[in-house]
Amino acid sequence: MLVKTVTTVVTTDSTGKPVDAIPVRNAVAGETDAAGRPVTPIPVTEDPLGVPVRVVVGKAAQNSAGQWIDTLPISGRGPPPWVPDANRYMPAATRTRWPSGFTMTYATGLNYQCSKLFFGSPDYPTNDFLIPFVGFGLTEGGLAPQETVNPNADMLIDEAFFVHPNGTEYPILFGGNVAAVATAATGIVYGQVTLPADLQGWSIFGIRTVYHGAVGNTYIGAYRCQRHRGEKLWAAADLASVRALAVANGPSTAAMDPDNWYNTVGNATNSQQLAYGPTIVLAKGWDGRPVPLVLADSLVERQEIAASADDRGNLGIWRRWLDQRDAIWANCIPLVMGVPGSKSVQELATSATKRWDLIDAIKTTYNGGKDIWTFVLDQSGRNDNSATASTWSNVKLGLVDRIKTRYGAGVRVVGITLMPTFTSSDAGRTVAGYSVSALWNAVTGTLKTVNDTVKASSRYAAVIDMLPAFMSDSDPTKGPAAELFPLGNVIGHPGNQDGTTTWDTIKLPASVPLGARVMFEYQPGLWTSRTVIGRTDNGDGTADYKVSEVFATNVQDNAALLGHGMNSDLVHPALHGILRTVSRIPQAEKAKFYP
């Protein structure tokens, strides 16, 4: 097979100074550059003609002034050269979320709490971490993202720790103090920690936060623990007791994470509880890659809840797609501003500016006037739907105008087309069973007009059209149905087949991903669905899966098994639909992140 090895000669650095020619070749596993940093081998890819191209990595070299020059991409084969700024704080963690949804009440014996959450680091070494915690929360749904879901008392942080991948914990200090108080409804406190050595790129690290309040007071949270990733939420009656639980590192306190609430969304009394923790995590060491500020609603991540998170904690289409470690375009860790239910018309507007004030305060206080993002990625607007296309598109574009008013007309904003909603006659089993209203028709309806406006608007420097990746291949007006994801068969049958005794475990092929929503033909011609939230591998190609929906369904032996493309609301994609869409949006779309 013909393989072209590409080389390049660098003539100037980012300041225009001449640099010596840099010989390039593919890196070797375990190799470091001249500065002692790990160099990752880059796999063979293909050029547009289908000829394999080995994208090679040069060793760091010195220019004529004796300065170290970072590895540069191959001219014409990827992004323009990155300009590192190692002293600029930038987002340094996947999975971060703003507190939102609902407040919870400190119960007797459970008013001292400790969360242990895990995040993915950027694909470059980082250190000197800046970690804000807040005392305000956001509403979800109708008025989102207004910052009006607030505790009735201050958030009292007893201590917080950075959990290194090797298990060592380093104290996070707040102005040199172990404890901090985030004032209810308004407060922001900044934790900082510097590690004895840089955190290696592409690591999984943790933040452990201990906090408390008076019994009967309310508090906020942001995170639903992802059990399969080792996340925990402990609670006790006093600080010593909750510290002991954290040291033992046993399962979450049952009352804080009951099985029947795991991987569910609702309110404080009927769904998975929210753990308090860092709002965002920033670090120095930035290598110059793009950092998107994402105008977002639930379609960034809420189509998933907890059990289906990937190894780095990502949920949803856009967090997963941005974090793809592409050999040419690399990954990007986003600064996600929205929450489920967010509307463009309500973002950066009345009661929705505290988050923006926070990131701007970091810019001025810690970053020497430099933003913690490089461009804006606009996924928002779906919740602003209107039967009048101009009304719908105008509120979406109005948010872009407010962004440019705040940050300057030259801010680069990249748009994303909006995806439709469906109804179904067969619970999402077949594409033919979907129906699409005129409002949501992406080919002839209001949605088409809105998306055409987005694609044509000069407010956007570029637009990612995600619809071809999401929609079914057989009908461009309809999304992915379960028939696109055959998974084999149920192994034997769950339960007693008596239609009376409930069951919560089902044996399936071990290839079924954790957190998937599946459907199976429980009797000839009759289908039902379950969500798999836990698994025990049997070592024979099968696994016993725990399901969240517990009923007494009488299931025939070896029932046909499918993966859902959509959740039951037919608004949000389910895991198989998400993974399909992510795989079908070209990583080369990241070229639009650059001027």
C-alpha positions in Angstrom: 0.0 0.0 0.0 1.3 3.4 -0.9 1.9 5.6 2.1 3.0 9.2 1.7 5.2 10.5 4.5 4.6 14.3 4.8 7.3 16.6 6.0 7.5 20.3 6.5 9.9 23.2 7.0 9.0 26.0 9.4 10.3 29.3 8.4 9.1 31.7 11.1 7.6 31.4 14.6 4.3 33.0 15.7 6.1 36.4 16.2 7.6 36.3 12.7 11.1 35.4 13.9 13.0 33.0 11.7 13.3 29.4 12.9 15.5 26.6 11.9 14.1 23.8 9.7 12.5 21.1 11.8 12.9 17.5 10.6 9.7 15.6 11.2 8.8 11.9 11.5 6.2 9.9 13.3 6.8 9.7 17.1 7.5 6.4 18.9 5.4 5.2 21.8 6.9 6.5 25.1 9.0 9.2 23.4 9.3 12.7 24.9 10.2 15.9 23.1 13.2 18.0 23.8 11.4 19.8 26.6 10.6 16.4 28.3 6.9 16.4 27.3 5.2 13.2 26.1 4.8 12.9 22.3 1.9 10.8 21.1 2.3 8.8 17.9 -0.1 9.8 15.2 -1.9 7.1 13.2 -2.1 6.8 9.5 -5.1 8.6 8.0 -6.2 9.3 4.4 -6.0 12.3 2.1 -9.0 13.4 0.1 -8.0 11.1 -2.7 -8.0 8.1 -0.4 -4.2 7.7 -0.3 -3.0 6.9 3.2 -1.1 9.8 4.7 1.1 9.5 7.7 0.7 12.7 9.6 4.0 13.0 11.4 5.0 14.8 14.6 8.2 16.9 14.8 10.4 17.0 17.8 10.3 20.3 19.6 13.2 22.5 18.3 14.8 25.8 19.0 14.5 28.8 16.8 17.4 31.1 16.0 16.7 33.1 19.2 17.1 29.9 21.3 13.4 29.7 22.1 11.6 26.3 22.1 9.1 25.9 19.3 6.1 23.6 19.9 5.3 20.8 17.4 3.4 22.3 14.4 0.7 20.7 12.3 1.4 19.7 8.7 0.7 22.6 6.3 -2.5 22.0 4.4 -3.4 18.9 6.4 -5.1 20.3 9.5 -5.5 23.3 11.6 -3.2 26.4 11.5 -0.4 26.5 14.0 -1.5 26.8 17.6 0.0 29.7 19.6 0.5 28.4 23.1 -0.1 30.6 26.2 1.0 28.5 29.1 0.1 31.2 31.7 -3.5 31.6 30.5 -6.2 29.9 32.6 -8.4 27.8 30.3 -11.1 25.1 30.8 -9.3 22.0 32.0 -12.0 19.5 32.8 -14.7 17.6 30.9 -18.1 17.1 32.5 -18.3 20.4 34.5 -21.9 21.7 35.1 -23.6 24.7 36.6 -25.8 24.0 39.6 -29.3 23.7 38.3 -32.7 22.1 38.5 -33.9 22.2 42.1 -32.8 22.7 45.7 -32.6 19.9 48.2 -33.0 20.0 52.0 -30.4 18.9 54.5 -31.9 16.0 56.4 -31.2 15.0 60.0 -28.1 12.9 60.1 -27.2 13.7 56.4 -26.4 17.4 56.6 -22.6 17.0 56.2 -21.9 15.8 52.7 -18.9 14.9 50.5 -18.9 14.5 46.8 -16.2 12.7 44.8 -16.3 13.5 41.1 -14.0 12.7 38.2 -13.1 14.7 35.2 -11.0 14.4 32.1 -8.1 16.7 31.6 -7.0 18.4 28.4 -4.7 16.6 26.0 -1.7 18.6 27.2 0.1 18.9 30.6 -1.6 21.2 33.1 -1.0 22.7 36.5 -1.9 25.7 38.7 -5.6 25.0 38.9 -8.3 27.6 39.4 -11.6 26.1 40.6 -14.7 28.3 41.2 -17.6 27.2 43.5 -20.8 29.2 43.5 -23.8 29.9 45.7 -26.4 30.3 43.0 -28.2 27.8 40.8 -30.1 27.9 37.5 -33.6 27.0 36.7 -34.3 24.3 34.1 -37.3 24.3 31.8 -39.5 27.3 31.1 -37.3 30.1 32.5 -33.9 28.6 31.9 -31.2 29.6 32.2 -32.3 32.2 34.7 -30.1 32.0 37.9 -33.0 31.8 40.3 -32.9 28.3 41.9 -31.0 29.3 45.0 -30.4 27.9 48.5 -32.0 29.6 51.4 -28.6 29.7 53.2 -24.9 30.1 52.2 -23.1 27.1 50.8 -20.5 26.2 53.5 -17.5 24.4 52.1 -15.5 22.7 54.8 -12.6 21.5 52.6 -11.9 20.4 49.0 -9.2 18.3 47.4 -7.7 17.7 44.0 -7.5 13.9 43.6 -4.5 12.9 41.4 -4.8 9.9 39.1 -2.3 8.1 41.5 -4.8 8.6 44.4 -2.9 11.4 46.1 -5.0 14.2 47.4 -3.9 17.8 47.3 -5.8 20.5 49.3 -7.6 23.1 47.3 -7.3 26.4 49.2 -9.5 29.5 49.1 -7.3 32.5 49.5 -5.0 30.4 51.5 -7.8 29.0 53.7 -9.2 25.5 53.8 -12.8 26.5 54.2 -14.9 28.9 52.2 -18.4 30.4 52.1 -20.3 30.8 48.8 -23.0 33.4 49.6 -26.5 32.2 48.8 -27.8 33.4 45.4 -24.8 35.5 44.6 -21.5 34.1 45.9 -18.4 32.9 44.1 -15.3 31.5 45.8 -12.1 30.6 44.0 -10.1 27.6 45.0 -6.6 27.1 43.9 -4.1 24.2 43.9 -0.7 23.7 42.3 0.6 20.2 42.0 4.2 19.2 42.6 4.5 18.2 39.0 2.4 18.8 35.9 -0.7 16.6 35.4 -0.1 14.5 32.4 -2.3 15.3 29.4 -5.5 13.2 28.9 -5.7 12.2 32.5 -8.7 11.4 34.8 -8.6 13.4 38.0 -11.0 14.0 40.8 -12.4 16.8 42.9 -13.6 15.9 46.4 -15.7 18.5 48.1 -16.9 18.5 51.7 -19.8 20.8 52.6 -22.5 21.2 55.1 -25.5 23.1 56.3 -28.0 23.3 59.1 -30.7 20.6 59.1 -33.8 22.0 57.3 -31.8 24.4 55.2 -31.8 24.0 51.4 -28.7 23.6 49.2 -27.9 23.3 45.5 -26.0 20.7 43.4 -24.9 20.2 39.8 -23.8 16.6 39.4 -25.5 13.2 39.2 -22.9 10.7 40.2 -21.7 8.3 37.5 -21.4 5.1 39.4 -19.4 3.2 36.8 -16.8 5.9 36.9 -16.3 5.6 40.7 -18.1 8.8 41.6 -19.6 8.9 45.1 -21.8 11.0 47.4 -21.6 10.5 51.1 -23.5 12.1 54.0 -23.4 12.0 57.8 -24.3 14.0 60.8 -20.9 15.6 61.4 -17.6 16.4 59.7 -15.6 13.6 61.3 -18.1 11.0 60.2 -18.3 12.2 56.6 -14.5 12.4 56.5 -14.4 8.8 57.7 -16.7 7.7 54.9 -14.5 9.4 52.3 -11.4 7.7 53.7 -13.1 4.3 53.5 -14.1 5.2 49.9 -17.1 2.8 50.1 -20.4 3.1 48.2 -22.4 6.3 48.3 -24.6 6.7 51.3 -27.8 4.9 50.4 -30.1 7.7 51.2 -28.2 10.0 48.8 -28.0 7.6 45.9 -30.8 5.0 46.1 -31.0 2.4 43.4 -34.6 3.3 42.4 -33.5 6.9 41.7 -30.3 6.2 39.8 -30.1 7.6 36.3 -33.4 9.5 36.6 -34.4 13.1 36.2 -37.1 14.8 38.1 -37.1 16.8 41.3 -35.7 16.6 44.8 -38.2 13.9 45.9 -38.3 11.5 42.9 -35.0 11.5 41.1 -31.2 11.1 41.4 -29.9 13.6 43.9 -27.5 16.3 42.9 -24.0 16.5 44.3 -22.4 19.9 45.0 -19.0 20.5 43.5 -16.8 22.8 41.3 -18.6 24.9 38.7 -15.8 24.9 36.3 -12.1 23.8 36.5 -9.4 25.9 34.9 -5.7 25.4 34.6 -2.6 26.9 33.1 -0.6 25.1 30.4 -2.8 25.9 27.4 -1.3 24.7 24.1 -3.3 27.1 21.9 -6.0 24.8 20.6 -9.6 26.2 20.2 -11.8 26.5 23.3 -15.5 26.9 22.6 -17.9 28.8 24.8 -21.1 26.8 24.1 -24.5 28.4 24.1 -26.4 25.3 25.0 -29.6 23.6 26.0 -30.4 20.0 26.9 -29.3 18.7 23.5 -25.7 19.2 24.6 -25.9 16.5 27.2 -29.3 16.0 28.9 -30.4 13.2 26.5 -28.2 11.2 28.8 -28.2 11.3 32.6 -25.4 9.3 34.3 -25.1 5.6 33.5 -24.1 6.1 29.9 -21.2 8.6 30.4 -18.0 7.8 28.6 -14.7 7.2 30.3 -14.1 11.0 30.6 -17.6 11.7 31.9 -19.0 13.1 28.6 -22.7 12.9 27.9 -24.6 13.9 24.7 -23.7 14.6 21.1 -21.7 17.8 21.4 -19.6 17.1 24.6 -18.7 13.7 23.1 -17.9 15.1 19.6 -15.8 18.0 20.9 -13.8 15.6 23.1 -12.9 13.3 20.2 -9.1 12.9 20.3 -8.8 13.3 16.5 -5.4 12.7 15.1 -5.6 15.9 13.0 -8.1 18.2 14.6 -7.6 17.1 18.2 -10.1 17.5 21.1 -11.5 20.6 22.6 -12.7 21.0 26.2 -15.8 23.4 26.1 -17.1 26.0 28.4 -20.8 25.1 28.4 -23.0 28.0 29.5 -26.5 26.6 29.3 -28.6 23.9 31.1 -31.6 21.8 30.1 -34.5 24.0 29.0 -32.3 27.0 28.1 -33.8 29.5 25.6 -31.8 31.9 23.5 -34.2 34.7 24.4 -33.5 34.2 28.1 -29.7 33.8 27.9 -27.5 36.7 28.8 -30.7 38.6 29.7 -32.7 39.3 32.8 -31.6 37.1 35.8 -29.1 35.3 33.6 -25.8 37.1 33.8 -24.1 35.8 36.9 -22.2 33.1 35.0 -21.1 35.6 32.5 -19.9 37.9 35.3 -18.0 35.0 36.7 -16.1 34.2 33.5 -15.4 37.9 32.9 -14.1 38.3 36.5 -11.6 35.5 35.8 -10.6 37.3 32.7 -9.8 40.5 34.5 -8.6 39.2 37.9 -6.6 36.1 36.9 -6.0 36.1 33.2 -4.6 39.5 32.4 -7.6 40.5 30.3 -7.7 37.3 28.3 -10.9 35.4 28.0 -11.2 31.7 29.1 -12.5 30.8 25.6 -11.5 31.5 22.0 -14.8 31.4 20.1 -18.5 30.9 20.6 -20.3 27.7 19.5 -24.1 28.3 19.3 -26.2 25.2 19.8 -29.1 27.0 21.4 -32.4 28.0 20.0 -34.5 24.8 19.9 -36.5 25.8 22.9 -37.4 29.1 21.3 -39.5 27.3 18.7 -42.4 29.3 17.1 -44.8 28.6 14.3 -43.5 31.9 12.8 -40.0 31.2 11.5 -38.8 34.8 11.7 -39.8 35.0 15.4 -37.9 31.8 16.1 -34.7 32.7 14.2 -34.7 36.3 15.5 -34.5 35.3 19.1 -31.7 32.9 18.3 -29.8 35.5 16.4 -30.6 38.1 19.1 -28.5 36.1 21.6 -25.6 36.3 19.1 -26.1 40.1 19.0 -25.9 40.2 22.8 -22.7 38.2 22.8 -21.1 40.6 20.3 -22.3 43.6 22.2 -20.6 42.3 25.3 -17.4 41.0 23.8 -17.0 42.9 20.6 -18.3 42.7 17.0 -15.2 40.7 16.0 -16.0 37.7 18.2 -16.1 34.5 16.1 -19.4 32.7 16.4 -20.0 29.3 14.9 -23.6 28.2 14.5 -25.2 24.8 14.6 -28.4 23.9 12.8 -31.3 22.7 14.9 -32.7 19.2 15.0 -36.4 18.2 15.0 -38.8 16.5 17.3 -41.1 13.6 16.3 -44.1 11.6 17.3 -44.2 7.8 16.8 -46.8 5.2 16.2 -44.5 2.4 17.4 -42.5 3.9 20.3 -39.6 4.8 18.0 -39.0 1.3 16.6 -39.1 2.2 12.9 -38.3 5.3 10.8 -41.7 4.8 9.0 -43.4 5.0 12.4 -42.2 8.6 13.0 -44.4 11.5 12.1 -43.2 15.1 11.8 -45.3 18.2 12.2 -44.9 21.2 9.9 -43.2 23.0 12.7 -40.4 20.4 12.9 -40.1 19.4 9.3 -36.4 20.0 8.3 -37.1 19.6 4.6 -40.4 21.6 4.0 -41.4 23.1 7.3 -40.7 25.9 9.7 -37.5 24.3 10.9 -36.1 24.3 7.4 -36.7 28.1 7.1 -35.0 28.7 10.5 -32.0 26.5 9.6 -31.7 28.2 6.2 -31.7 31.5 8.1 -29.0 30.3 10.4 -26.8 29.0 7.5 -27.2 32.3 5.6 -26.8 34.7 8.6 -23.7 37.0 8.5 -23.8 36.8 12.3 -22.1 33.5 12.1 -18.5 33.1 10.8 -19.4 29.5 9.9 -22.2 27.0 10.5 -22.0 23.3 11.3 -25.0 21.5 9.7 -25.5 18.5 11.9 -28.8 17.4 10.4 -27.3 15.0 7.8 -25.4 13.2 10.6 -28.5 12.9 12.8 -31.3 12.1 10.4 -32.1 8.7 9.0 -30.7 7.8 5.6 -34.1 6.6 4.4 -36.1 9.7 5.2 -34.4 13.2 5.6 -37.3 14.4 7.7 -37.0 11.7 10.3 -34.4 10.7 12.9 -32.8 7.4 13.9 -35.2 4.7 14.9 -34.4 1.5 16.8 -34.5 -0.6 13.7 -31.1 1.0 12.8 -29.5 -0.6 15.8 -30.0 -4.4 15.9 -28.3 -5.8 19.0 -29.0 -9.5 18.7 -31.3 -11.2 21.1 -32.2 -11.3 24.8 -30.4 -14.3 26.3 -33.1 -16.7 27.5 -35.7 -14.6 29.4 -35.7 -12.3 32.5 -38.0 -13.0 35.4 -40.4 -15.9 35.9 -42.5 -15.4 32.8 -45.6 -15.3 35.0 -46.6 -11.7 34.3 -46.9 -11.2 38.0 -43.4 -11.2 39.6 -41.4 -8.0 38.8 -37.8 -8.3 37.6 -34.9 -5.8 37.4 -32.2 -7.9 35.7 -31.9 -9.1 32.1 -29.2 -11.1 30.4 -28.0 -9.5 27.1 -25.0 -9.7 24.7 -22.1 -8.0 26.5 -21.8 -5.7 23.6 -24.8 -3.7 24.7 -23.3 -0.4 26.0 -24.0 0.6 29.6 -26.7 3.3 29.8 -28.4 2.3 26.6 -32.1 2.4 26.1 -33.1 -0.9 24.5 -36.4 -2.4 23.2 -37.2 -6.1 22.7 -40.1 -8.1 21.3 -41.4 -9.5 24.5 -44.2 -11.4 22.8 -44.7 -11.9 19.0 -45.4 -8.5 17.5 -45.3 -6.7 20.9 -42.4 -4.6 22.0 -41.3 -2.9 25.2 -38.3 -0.9 26.4 -35.8 -0.8 29.3 -32.8 1.4 30.2 -29.7 -0.6 31.4 -28.0 1.1 34.3 -25.6 -1.5 35.7 -23.9 -4.6 34.4 -22.0 -7.7 35.5 -20.0 -9.4 32.8 -20.3 -13.2 32.7 -17.1 -13.8 30.7 -18.9 -15.7 27.9 -20.0 -12.8 25.7 -23.0 -12.1 27.9 -23.7 -9.8 30.8 -26.4 -9.4 33.4 -27.8 -5.9 33.1 -29.7 -4.1 35.8 -32.6 -2.0 34.4 -34.2 1.1 35.8 -37.8 0.2 34.8 -39.0 -2.6 37.0 -42.2 -4.4 35.8 -43.5 -7.9 35.6 -43.3 -8.2 31.8 -43.6 -11.7 30.5 -40.8 -12.0 28.0 -40.6 -14.8 25.4 -37.3 -16.6 25.2 -34.5 -15.1 23.0 -36.5 -12.0 22.1 -35.2 -9.8 19.3 -33.3 -6.9 20.7 -32.8 -3.3 19.4 -31.1 -0.2 20.6 -33.3 3.0 20.7 -32.2 5.9 18.6 -34.5 8.3 20.6 -35.6 8.7 24.2 -39.3 8.2 25.0 -40.0 11.9 24.7 -38.8 11.7 21.0 -37.1 15.1 21.6 -33.7 13.8 22.9 -31.6 11.2 21.2 -30.9 8.0 23.2 -27.4 6.6 23.4 -27.3 4.7 20.1 -28.7 7.7 18.3 -26.1 9.9 20.0 -23.1 7.7 19.1 -24.3 7.4 15.5 -24.6 11.1 15.2 -21.2 11.8 16.8 -19.5 9.3 14.4 -21.2 10.9 11.4 -20.2 14.6 12.1 -16.8 14.9 10.4 -14.1 16.0 12.8 -12.9 18.3 10.0 -15.9 20.5 10.9 -13.5 21.7 13.7 -11.8 23.7 10.9 -14.6 26.2 11.4 -13.3 27.0 14.9 -10.4 28.9 13.3 -10.5 32.4 11.8 
